Amino acid sequence: MSGQWQDTAARKQAERQSRIPKAWLLPSSINVDQDNVQHIPRECGILTPAEIRITEQHDATSLVAALSKGTLTSKAVTTAFCKRAAIAQQLTNCLTEILFDDAMERARSLDEEHRRTGKPKGPLHGLPISLKDTFKIKGYDASIAIASLCFKPSTTNSALVDLLLELGAVLYCKTNIPQTMMALDSHNNVFGRVRNPSHLALTPGGSSGGEGALVGMRGSILGK
């Protein structure tokens, strides 16, 4: 039996890495061996100037207003936060499940509905929202960092997930936690330890350490 959980962890981490588009991988010229990495997203060249503005110059309220009015598309906003979340993951190990492809498809659908009707789908129309790993999203694991629960995708959504989708949100990633969420350091044997983007030698805490690191990197504007 020895080595089984290690093999599962390696497979899960490889799956997660494979869901980051190659164009969003940090270039080797970027120095990631430093204490504070919060400046790297705006300097690494992966984000466009418009995407930097979207992720840095808005809060959730102003983004929802722009999305509802149609001055920003969900595709543009979702792309910006998916890219920034990918960067944050590479620097802080903050993600578990990556839903970028599904998120972009939903964003396109919401934009089309807005163009067709002239109305937002709901009060969260087109807004990307991150969720900690414990919440069930159909088709993705909710392993809470237990190896025996990996590669067993959820067949239903958590009630919160259905509510967010009904309100028009876009779900694009799930975030790292302590194993079973019962610790103050977001570290586990499947995904490893989350690092604090303001000082990589420190913990972002828990149980929402992955969420904290992602929000701190501006890779999420609103998470649970």
C-alpha positions as CSV (number, residue, x, y, z in Angstrom):
1,M,0.0,0.0,0.0
2,S,3.0,2.3,0.6
3,G,3.2,5.1,-1.9
4,Q,-0.4,5.1,-3.1
5,W,-1.3,8.5,-1.7
6,Q,1.9,9.9,-3.1
7,D,1.0,8.6,-6.6
8,T,-2.5,10.2,-6.3
9,A,-1.0,13.5,-5.2
10,A,1.4,13.5,-8.1
11,R,-1.4,12.7,-10.6
12,K,-3.7,15.5,-9.1
13,Q,-0.9,18.0,-9.3
14,A,-0.1,17.0,-12.9
15,E,-3.8,17.3,-13.8
16,R,-3.9,20.8,-12.3
17,Q,-0.8,21.9,-14.1
18,S,-2.1,20.6,-17.4
19,R,-5.1,22.9,-17.1
20,I,-3.0,26.0,-17.2
21,P,-2.6,27.2,-20.9
22,K,1.0,27.2,-21.9
23,A,0.8,30.9,-22.8
24,W,0.0,31.6,-19.2
25,L,3.1,29.9,-17.8
26,L,5.6,32.2,-16.1
27,P,8.7,32.8,-18.3
28,S,11.9,31.3,-16.9
29,S,13.3,34.9,-16.7
30,I,11.0,35.8,-13.9
31,N,12.7,35.6,-10.5
32,V,10.2,33.8,-8.3
33,D,12.7,33.3,-5.5
34,Q,11.8,36.4,-3.5
35,D,9.8,37.2,-0.4
36,N,7.0,39.3,-1.9
37,V,5.6,38.3,-5.3
38,Q,2.5,40.5,-5.5
39,H,4.1,42.7,-8.2
40,I,4.9,39.8,-10.6
41,P,1.4,39.6,-12.3
42,R,1.7,43.1,-13.6
43,E,5.3,42.7,-14.6
44,C,5.5,39.2,-16.1
45,G,4.0,40.1,-19.5
46,I,1.2,37.6,-19.4
47,L,-1.5,40.1,-18.6
48,T,-2.4,42.9,-21.1
49,P,-2.7,46.5,-19.8
50,A,-6.5,46.1,-20.0
51,E,-6.4,42.9,-18.0
52,I,-4.2,44.6,-15.4
53,R,-6.8,47.4,-15.1
54,I,-9.7,44.9,-14.8
55,T,-8.0,43.0,-12.0
56,E,-6.4,45.9,-10.1
57,Q,-8.7,49.0,-10.5
58,H,-12.1,47.5,-9.7
59,D,-13.9,46.0,-6.7
60,A,-16.8,43.5,-7.1
61,T,-19.4,46.3,-7.1
62,S,-17.8,48.3,-9.9
63,L,-17.2,45.1,-12.0
64,V,-20.8,44.0,-11.6
65,A,-22.0,47.5,-12.7
66,A,-19.7,47.4,-15.8
67,L,-20.8,43.9,-16.7
68,S,-24.5,44.7,-16.3
69,K,-24.2,47.8,-18.4
70,G,-22.2,46.0,-21.1
71,T,-19.2,48.3,-20.8
72,L,-17.1,45.2,-20.0
73,T,-17.8,41.7,-21.3
74,S,-17.8,38.6,-19.1
75,K,-15.3,37.1,-21.6
76,A,-12.8,39.9,-21.0
77,V,-13.3,39.9,-17.2
78,T,-13.2,36.1,-16.9
79,T,-10.1,35.9,-19.1
80,A,-8.3,38.5,-16.9
81,F,-9.0,36.7,-13.7
82,C,-8.3,33.2,-15.1
83,K,-4.9,34.5,-16.2
84,R,-4.2,36.1,-12.9
85,A,-5.3,33.0,-11.0
86,A,-2.9,30.9,-13.1
87,I,-0.1,33.2,-12.2
88,A,-1.0,33.2,-8.6
89,Q,-1.1,29.4,-8.6
90,Q,2.4,29.2,-9.9
91,L,3.7,31.6,-7.2
92,T,1.7,30.5,-4.2
93,N,0.1,27.1,-4.8
94,C,-3.3,28.5,-4.1
95,L,-5.5,26.4,-6.4
96,T,-6.8,22.8,-6.4
97,E,-9.3,22.5,-9.3
98,I,-9.0,24.7,-12.4
99,L,-12.2,25.3,-14.4
100,F,-10.9,27.8,-16.9
101,D,-12.3,26.2,-20.0
102,D,-15.8,25.8,-18.5
103,A,-15.6,29.4,-17.2
104,M,-14.8,30.8,-20.6
105,E,-17.7,28.9,-22.2
106,R,-20.1,30.3,-19.6
107,A,-18.7,33.8,-20.0
108,R,-19.3,33.6,-23.8
109,S,-22.9,32.3,-23.1
110,L,-23.6,35.1,-20.7
111,D,-22.3,37.7,-23.1
112,E,-24.5,36.3,-25.9
113,E,-27.5,36.4,-23.6
114,H,-26.8,40.0,-22.7
115,R,-26.4,41.0,-26.4
116,R,-29.7,39.2,-27.2
117,T,-31.8,40.5,-24.3
118,G,-30.1,43.7,-23.3
119,K,-30.3,42.6,-19.7
120,P,-27.9,40.9,-17.3
121,K,-28.8,37.4,-16.2
122,G,-28.8,38.4,-12.5
123,P,-27.1,40.6,-9.9
124,L,-23.8,38.8,-10.3
125,H,-23.9,38.7,-14.1
126,G,-20.6,37.6,-15.6
127,L,-18.6,38.1,-12.4
128,P,-15.8,35.5,-11.8
129,I,-16.0,34.0,-8.3
130,S,-13.6,31.5,-6.7
131,L,-14.6,28.9,-4.2
132,K,-12.7,26.9,-1.7
133,D,-12.2,23.2,-2.4
134,T,-14.9,22.0,-0.1
135,F,-17.8,23.2,-2.4
136,K,-19.0,20.7,-4.9
137,I,-19.0,21.7,-8.6
138,K,-20.4,19.0,-10.9
139,G,-17.7,17.3,-12.9
140,Y,-14.8,18.3,-10.5
141,D,-13.4,16.8,-7.4
142,A,-14.2,18.1,-3.9
143,S,-11.5,16.0,-2.3
144,I,-10.9,18.3,0.7
145,A,-7.3,17.2,0.2
146,I,-7.9,13.6,1.0
147,A,-6.2,11.3,-1.5
148,S,-8.9,8.6,-1.4
149,L,-11.5,11.2,-2.5
150,C,-9.4,12.4,-5.5
151,F,-10.5,11.5,-9.1
152,K,-14.1,11.1,-7.9
153,P,-15.8,14.1,-9.6
154,S,-19.0,15.5,-8.0
155,T,-22.2,14.5,-9.7
156,T,-24.2,17.4,-8.2
157,N,-23.5,21.0,-7.2
158,S,-23.5,22.4,-3.6
159,A,-26.5,24.6,-2.9
160,L,-24.2,27.7,-2.9
161,V,-22.9,26.7,-6.4
162,D,-26.4,26.5,-7.8
163,L,-27.3,29.8,-6.2
164,L,-24.3,31.6,-7.6
165,L,-24.9,30.2,-11.1
166,E,-28.6,31.3,-10.8
167,L,-27.4,34.8,-9.9
168,G,-25.2,34.9,-13.0
169,A,-21.7,34.3,-11.6
170,V,-18.9,32.6,-13.4
171,L,-17.0,29.9,-11.4
172,Y,-13.4,29.5,-12.6
173,C,-11.3,27.8,-9.9
174,K,-11.3,26.1,-6.5
175,T,-8.8,27.0,-3.8
176,N,-6.4,25.1,-1.5
177,I,-7.2,24.4,2.1
178,P,-5.8,22.4,5.1
179,Q,-6.7,18.8,4.9
180,T,-10.4,18.5,5.9
181,M,-10.1,22.3,6.7
182,M,-9.2,21.5,10.4
183,A,-6.0,23.5,10.7
184,L,-4.7,27.1,10.7
185,D,-2.1,26.4,8.0
186,S,-3.4,25.6,4.5
187,H,-1.2,22.6,3.9
188,N,-2.1,19.0,2.9
189,N,-0.6,15.9,1.4
190,V,-2.4,16.1,-2.0
191,F,-1.7,19.7,-3.1
192,G,1.0,20.9,-0.7
193,R,1.3,24.2,1.2
194,V,-0.2,27.5,0.2
195,R,2.3,30.4,0.5
196,N,1.6,34.0,1.5
197,P,2.2,36.2,-1.5
198,S,3.4,39.1,0.6
199,H,6.0,36.9,2.2
200,L,6.5,33.4,0.8
201,A,8.0,32.1,4.0
202,L,4.8,32.8,5.8
203,T,1.4,31.1,5.8
204,P,-1.8,32.8,4.6
205,G,-3.6,30.9,7.3
206,G,-6.6,28.7,7.0
207,S,-9.0,27.2,6.4
208,S,-9.3,29.7,3.5
209,G,-5.6,30.1,2.9
210,G,-5.9,29.4,-0.8
211,E,-8.7,32.0,-1.1
212,G,-6.6,34.5,0.9
213,A,-3.5,34.1,-1.3
214,L,-5.6,34.3,-4.5
215,V,-7.4,37.5,-3.4
216,G,-4.1,38.9,-2.2
217,M,-2.7,38.4,-5.7
218,R,-5.8,40.0,-7.2
219,G,-6.5,36.7,-8.9
220,S,-10.0,36.8,-7.4
221,I,-12.2,39.8,-6.6
222,L,-14.7,37.8,-4.6
223,G,-14.4,34.3,-3.2
224,K,-15.9,32.0,-0.6
